[in-house]
Amino acid sequence: MTAAVRTDPYPTRGASEAVTARLDPVVWSAPGAPGPILRSELLEYERDGFLTVDELISDEEVALYRAEMDRLIADPAVRAGERAIVEPASQEVRSVFEVHRLSEVFAALVRDERVVGRARQILGSDVYVHQSRINVKPGFGASGFFWHSDFETWHAEDGLPNMRTVSVSIALTENRDTNGGLMIMPGSHRTFLGCAGETPKDNYKKSLRMQDAGTPSHTALTRFADEHGIRLFTGRAGSATWFDSNCMHGSGDNITPYARSNVFIVFNSVENAAVRPFAAPVPRPEFIGARDFTPVR
């Protein structure tokens, strides 16, 4: 018996780049739905694809989460495990994945209504954690991340069907204009750019250190930048940036003495649970793309 052919609304990883207009809502909740985000802020999020909060957590909370981050990156068992990503040059820990499972401190942050409440309001449903990590980005040489859409990877390699996913980056150190901060092209979330080239086997082992598959061409990026511009995000420790899964974004190297550390949480709607990957032979490991769809409570 022949298996049914699956239709892919967002084709990617083919012979050439493919541009597709977004088919999904940006804000999924009904107008006036309760939540911590003001209506005016939701309209800005819908237009730009991102939302900033100047003080999501207090200085005391920043200190708590930084201490827990330091504990995790100093733990030899964590460093030796697959969840830890180490800078090739300095051999310093760059990121640790699935921190909401490794640490009750970060698990509590995920459950905080200031955090998960905004995710529910944007996505219009209960949510689960698709991915969590701490990014240390130490000074004097931490490498950046090339321009990309998270949804392109999560669709191709994790099997998320639709753009019903939101990320929050909570600053644990000051985000300066010089230490490799997050850059987003405002409004880019309304166009899906399918990338050229097949997904290599075990691509995640390379892509978490240096991207290759799933990166747009220079020509496409220039066109996007000319149309949308580029916004660099700065802010004090405790600030946060929420952004849509299809925003074109990236960051530069950090050659300053000042680390740019954050905790990064990806919430996905329980109504958008991962299926078979759309452009990869098998899903990435669960510590990168969850297959447990239990709602955050």
C-alpha positions in Angstrom: 0.0 0.0 0.0 1.5 3.4 -1.0 1.8 6.0 1.7 0.0 9.2 1.2 2.0 12.1 -0.1 2.3 14.9 2.5 1.8 18.5 1.3 4.3 20.9 2.7 3.1 24.5 2.9 6.7 25.7 3.6 9.1 23.9 1.2 12.8 24.1 2.0 16.1 22.2 1.5 15.4 21.6 -2.2 17.5 22.3 -5.3 17.0 26.1 -5.0 15.8 28.7 -2.6 12.0 29.1 -2.5 10.1 32.2 -1.2 6.6 31.6 0.3 4.3 34.2 1.8 3.4 33.4 5.4 0.1 31.4 5.6 -0.2 31.4 9.4 -1.3 34.1 11.9 1.4 35.9 13.9 -0.8 36.5 16.9 -3.1 33.5 17.4 -5.2 34.6 20.4 -8.5 36.4 19.8 -8.6 40.2 20.3 -9.0 41.1 23.9 -7.8 37.7 25.2 -6.4 38.0 28.7 -2.7 38.1 29.3 0.2 40.3 30.4 0.8 41.8 26.9 -1.1 45.1 26.1 -3.1 45.2 22.9 -0.8 47.9 21.5 2.2 45.7 22.2 0.5 42.7 20.4 -0.1 44.9 17.4 3.6 45.9 17.3 4.6 42.2 17.7 2.3 41.3 14.8 3.8 44.1 12.6 7.5 43.6 13.5 7.7 40.0 14.7 9.2 40.9 18.1 8.5 42.5 21.4 10.9 43.9 24.0 10.4 44.1 27.8 12.8 46.4 29.6 12.6 44.6 32.9 11.1 41.2 32.9 13.0 40.0 35.9 14.5 41.8 38.9 18.2 42.3 39.7 17.9 39.7 42.5 16.4 37.2 40.0 19.2 37.9 37.5 21.7 37.1 40.2 19.9 33.8 41.0 19.9 32.7 37.3 23.5 33.7 36.7 24.6 31.7 39.7 22.7 28.7 38.3 24.2 29.2 34.9 27.7 29.3 36.4 26.9 26.1 38.3 25.8 24.3 35.2 28.7 25.3 33.0 31.2 24.4 35.7 29.7 20.9 36.2 32.1 18.4 34.6 29.2 16.0 33.9 27.2 18.7 32.1 30.3 19.8 30.1 31.0 16.2 29.0 27.5 15.5 27.9 25.9 16.1 24.5 23.8 19.0 25.8 26.9 21.3 26.2 28.3 23.1 23.2 32.0 24.2 23.5 33.7 27.0 21.6 36.2 25.4 19.3 39.0 27.9 19.8 38.7 28.8 23.5 37.2 25.5 24.7 34.8 27.5 26.9 31.2 26.3 27.2 29.1 28.4 24.8 25.6 26.8 25.4 23.9 24.2 27.5 20.6 22.8 26.1 17.5 21.5 27.9 18.2 23.5 31.1 14.6 23.3 32.2 15.2 19.6 32.7 18.7 19.9 34.2 17.8 22.6 36.7 14.7 23.2 38.9 15.7 26.9 39.0 15.3 27.2 35.2 12.2 25.0 35.3 10.6 27.5 37.7 11.4 30.3 35.3 9.7 28.4 32.5 6.5 28.1 34.7 6.6 31.8 35.7 3.4 33.5 34.4 5.5 36.5 33.3 7.1 34.1 30.8 4.7 31.4 29.9 1.7 33.8 30.1 3.1 35.8 27.3 3.7 32.7 25.2 0.1 31.5 25.7 -1.3 34.9 24.8 0.7 35.1 21.6 0.1 31.5 20.5 -3.6 31.4 21.7 -3.3 28.0 23.4 -1.5 26.0 26.0 2.2 25.6 25.2 5.1 23.2 25.8 8.8 23.8 25.7 10.2 22.9 22.3 13.8 23.9 23.4 15.6 25.7 26.2 19.2 26.6 26.7 21.6 29.0 28.3 23.9 30.9 26.0 27.0 32.1 27.7 28.8 33.8 24.7 32.0 34.6 26.6 34.2 37.6 25.7 37.3 37.6 23.6 36.2 35.5 20.7 32.8 33.8 21.1 31.5 33.2 17.6 28.3 34.6 16.3 25.4 32.9 14.5 24.8 33.6 10.8 21.4 34.9 9.6 18.6 32.3 9.7 15.0 31.6 10.5 14.5 29.3 13.4 11.3 28.0 11.8 13.2 26.9 8.8 15.2 24.5 10.9 12.4 23.5 13.2 10.2 22.7 10.3 12.9 20.9 8.2 14.6 19.0 11.0 12.2 18.8 13.9 8.9 18.6 12.1 7.0 21.6 13.4 4.1 22.0 10.9 3.2 25.7 11.3 4.6 29.0 12.6 2.9 28.8 16.0 6.1 29.0 18.0 7.7 31.9 20.0 11.1 32.4 21.5 12.1 34.5 24.5 15.7 35.6 25.2 16.1 36.9 28.7 19.4 38.8 29.3 21.5 37.7 32.3 24.2 40.2 31.4 24.1 43.6 29.7 23.4 43.4 26.0 25.7 46.1 24.6 25.9 47.3 21.0 29.4 45.8 20.9 29.3 42.3 22.4 27.6 40.3 19.7 24.0 41.2 20.3 20.8 39.8 18.6 19.9 41.4 15.3 16.5 40.9 13.7 15.1 42.1 10.3 11.7 43.7 11.3 8.8 42.3 9.3 10.8 39.5 7.8 8.6 37.0 9.7 5.9 37.5 7.0 8.0 35.8 4.3 9.3 32.2 4.5 12.6 31.7 2.8 13.2 28.0 2.0 16.9 27.3 1.8 18.7 25.3 -0.9 20.5 22.0 -0.3 19.7 18.7 1.4 20.1 18.2 5.1 23.2 16.2 5.9 23.0 13.2 8.3 23.4 14.3 12.0 23.5 17.9 10.8 22.8 19.2 14.4 26.3 18.1 15.5 27.8 20.7 13.2 25.0 23.3 13.0 25.0 24.0 16.8 28.6 25.2 16.4 28.7 26.6 12.9 25.7 26.7 10.5 25.7 25.5 6.9 22.5 23.7 5.9 19.5 26.0 6.4 21.4 29.3 5.8 20.1 31.7 3.2 22.1 33.0 0.2 23.8 36.4 0.4 21.6 37.5 -2.5 18.4 36.7 -0.5 19.7 38.2 2.7 20.6 41.4 0.9 17.1 41.6 -0.5 15.6 41.0 2.9 17.8 43.6 4.6 17.1 46.2 1.9 13.4 45.7 2.4 13.2 45.3 6.1 16.3 46.9 7.7 18.1 45.5 10.6 17.4 46.1 14.3 20.1 45.5 17.0 18.8 44.7 20.5 20.5 46.2 23.5 19.4 46.2 27.1 20.2 45.8 30.8 20.3 42.4 32.5 16.8 41.3 33.2 15.4 42.6 29.9 13.8 40.3 27.4 13.1 40.0 23.7 10.2 37.9 22.4 10.3 37.0 18.7 8.4 35.0 16.2 9.8 31.7 14.9 10.2 33.0 11.3 12.1 36.2 12.0 15.3 36.5 10.1 17.9 37.0 12.8 21.5 36.4 13.7 24.4 37.8 15.9 28.0 38.8 15.4 31.2 37.6 17.2 31.9 38.8 20.6 35.5 40.2 20.7 34.9 42.5 23.7 35.8 41.5 27.3 32.1 41.4 28.2 30.1 38.2 28.0 26.6 38.3 26.5 24.7 35.7 28.4 21.0 34.8 28.3 18.5 32.1 28.9 16.6 31.2 25.8 13.2 29.4 25.9 11.2 28.3 22.9 7.4 27.7 23.5 5.4 25.8 20.9 1.6 25.5 20.8 0.3 22.1 21.9 -1.9 22.3 18.7 1.3 22.5 16.6 3.1 19.4 18.0 6.1 18.1 16.0 5.5 15.4 13.4 7.9 13.7 11.0 10.6 16.2 9.8 9.8 17.9 6.5 13.3 17.9 5.1 15.5 15.5 7.2 15.7 11.7 7.5 15.1 11.6 11.2 14.2 14.2 14.0 17.0 15.8 15.9 17.6 14.6 19.5 15.0 15.5 22.1 17.3 17.8 24.0 17.2 20.1 20.9 13.7 19.5 19.7 11.2 18.1 22.2 8.9 15.2 21.5 7.2 15.5 24.9 4.2 17.8 24.3 3.1 18.1 28.0 1.7 21.6 28.6 3.6 23.9 30.9 1.7 24.2 34.2 
